[in-house]
């Protein structure tokens, strides 16, 4: 299959179609609107596909809940302020054990912030942005190719575990153009969804619900979720290690920052410094064990993010005091430059 | 032996949690009868609200989804757009439909979503114990309007059927009561016609049922029935505000 030059947002949309996504509900917001526009153009051309611009993000995520209940592979996408509005629905979707894919192309915040790239939604994505005790699988691609590949995987993971999966990008990744090859595809398998509400034809009614008034019953449901989350933690942690075999200094970065970090690692190696890169690809489940293993080998960690320091907390938990964990971040939609990261790396290596 | 009257197949044979004298039980039954009469039970998906009818998923013998407060029309939209030939209803109270879920209600109606909404208007928040609803009438006392609803402070009771009837996507809108055998028969006709509009794919249909709430109105059941007829209908006149039948 030939490679195509494409925007990140459009690659996600095309990949969703190839993953058997038949329904999309969203509300326009910069910097992810190209994703919606691509599907608005392509979905009506296909049998059984349906695109809707909802009246709000609140409505869109609840339409997702309805479509997932009816057995469809369904997606919504937004950017930070819109994702905040979706949190109510995400909590219900998690509570109802429904699969869906949610894309967040993060922008500067808090509040209206701006439309520049940020990683300020790490906490919201990985620690549960809505109410109650639940988890999302959070995938953090760092290229247009990976946006495409992980989108397909997101639909499979959502169905496998019956839980919402978030693809966490940022304003830059959504807008940037790179070559991409659509080699992955997947499809919806309704025969594996006996729990759906599609009409009780020849069977007892199915009920999709997150209300359990008796604490004993709710605890049982919570424990079932916990067991599922343990399975996800066991099976689905993903991490990329670059030049870590003999590294003394490890930069830890996800998403777009990992691209900058990779170039800094190369530059540091040319200068004779043994630097390496640890890139969590799943932000939840967080690849703590691998980071703990690396803590046995390296002298220190430098976590680089586009926020005040969010993933750094998970890195510190994984390292558990064994080695120093430093931090550098840019805020407000500003990007970290390779020079700044290099200077910080040299400073912590002193 | 011939059974002349029994429990509709679309209702589960359990006792409900509704208070004595409440109108919900009648509304449940009328909707269930309509589902049976149109033969759509096995392709029905019902959306339960947050409010007094929150446990409706235990009472209807059909596939059910429990929605967040006010979001039932959005959930119904999602279901119906995946399964356009299914029969989808939402069953909502006044707080759910006319306060927190106003946007979802208005836009589902405006899109002409081919769903049926049963709207129970009892002018009060029942499940949480009697607070002001968007449909609480002027001067009515509730736990959060202990001195009565004042227009200067709380605004006016909202007339959803009249408002929705102005939207092109709405095929059918009628307000009824369930306070006497005659009014129940009228309500049944309205609910059947609303279901028919969905079966015929004519658009959004809503039946607003003015429903007595003796518990939270702090009245005896007969007083509550009287209050619906003598007080509530002054603010919420009964009638068919829209029916596209014969318009085409």
Contacts between the chains, C-beta under 8 A, distances in Angstrom:
chain1	res1	chain2	res2	distance
A	22	B	82	7.6
A	23	B	78	7.4
A	23	B	81	6.5
A	23	B	82	6.1
A	25	B	78	6.9
A	50	B	81	5.0
A	50	B	82	7.6
A	52	B	77	7.5
A	52	B	81	6.8
A	54	B	74	7.2
A	54	B	107	7.6
A	55	B	103	5.5
A	55	B	104	7.3
A	55	B	106	7.9
A	55	B	107	3.9
A	56	B	103	6.0
A	58	B	71	7.2
A	58	B	74	7.6
A	58	B	103	7.5
A	58	B	104	7.7
A	59	B	71	7.3
A	59	B	74	4.2
A	59	B	77	7.8
A	59	B	103	6.7
A	59	B	104	5.3
A	59	B	107	6.7
A	60	B	74	7.7
A	62	B	67	6.8
A	62	B	68	6.6
A	62	B	71	4.0
A	62	B	74	3.6
A	62	B	75	5.1
A	62	B	78	7.0
A	62	B	104	7.2
A	63	B	74	5.1
A	63	B	75	7.2
A	63	B	77	5.1
A	63	B	78	3.9
A	63	B	81	7.4
A	64	B	78	6.3
A	65	B	65	7.6
A	65	B	67	7.5
A	65	B	71	7.8
A	65	B	74	7.9
A	65	B	75	5.5
A	65	B	78	6.2
A	66	B	47	7.7
A	66	B	65	6.9
A	66	B	74	6.9
A	66	B	75	3.9
A	66	B	76	6.3
A	66	B	77	6.2
A	66	B	78	2.3
A	66	B	79	4.3
A	66	B	80	7.8
A	66	B	81	7.9
A	66	B	82	7.6
A	67	B	78	3.9
A	67	B	79	7.0
A	67	B	81	6.6
A	67	B	82	4.9
A	68	B	78	7.5
A	69	B	45	7.7
A	69	B	65	5.1
A	69	B	75	7.4
A	69	B	78	7.2
A	69	B	79	6.2
A	70	B	45	7.2
A	70	B	78	6.9
A	70	B	79	4.7
A	70	B	82	3.8
A	70	B	83	5.3
A	70	B	86	7.8
A	71	B	82	6.8
A	72	B	82	4.5
A	74	B	78	7.4
A	74	B	82	8.0
A	88	B	68	5.9
A	89	B	68	6.8
A	89	B	71	7.3
A	92	B	67	7.8
A	92	B	68	5.1
A	96	B	65	7.9
A	96	B	66	7.9
A	197	B	45	5.0
A	197	B	63	3.7
A	197	B	64	6.9
A	197	B	65	5.6
A	197	B	79	7.0
A	198	B	45	7.3
A	198	B	63	6.8
A	198	B	83	5.9
A	198	B	86	7.1
A	199	B	42	5.4
A	199	B	43	3.8
A	199	B	44	6.2
A	199	B	45	6.4
A	199	B	62	7.6
A	199	B	63	5.8
A	199	B	83	7.3
A	199	B	86	5.5
A	199	B	87	7.9
A	200	B	41	7.4
A	200	B	42	5.8
A	200	B	44	7.8
A	200	B	61	7.6
A	200	B	62	5.9
A	200	B	63	5.1
A	201	B	42	4.4
A	201	B	43	6.9
A	202	B	42	7.3
A	205	B	60	7.7
A	205	B	61	6.0
A	205	B	62	5.5
A	205	B	63	5.1
A	205	B	64	6.4
A	206	B	63	5.1
A	206	B	64	7.8
A	207	B	57	4.9
A	207	B	58	7.9
A	207	B	63	7.5
A	207	B	64	5.0
A	207	B	65	7.7
A	207	B	66	7.4
A	208	B	64	7.3
A	208	B	65	4.5
A	208	B	66	6.9
A	209	B	57	6.1
A	209	B	64	7.7
A	209	B	65	7.4
A	209	B	66	4.1
A	210	B	66	6.7
A	211	B	54	6.7
A	211	B	66	5.6
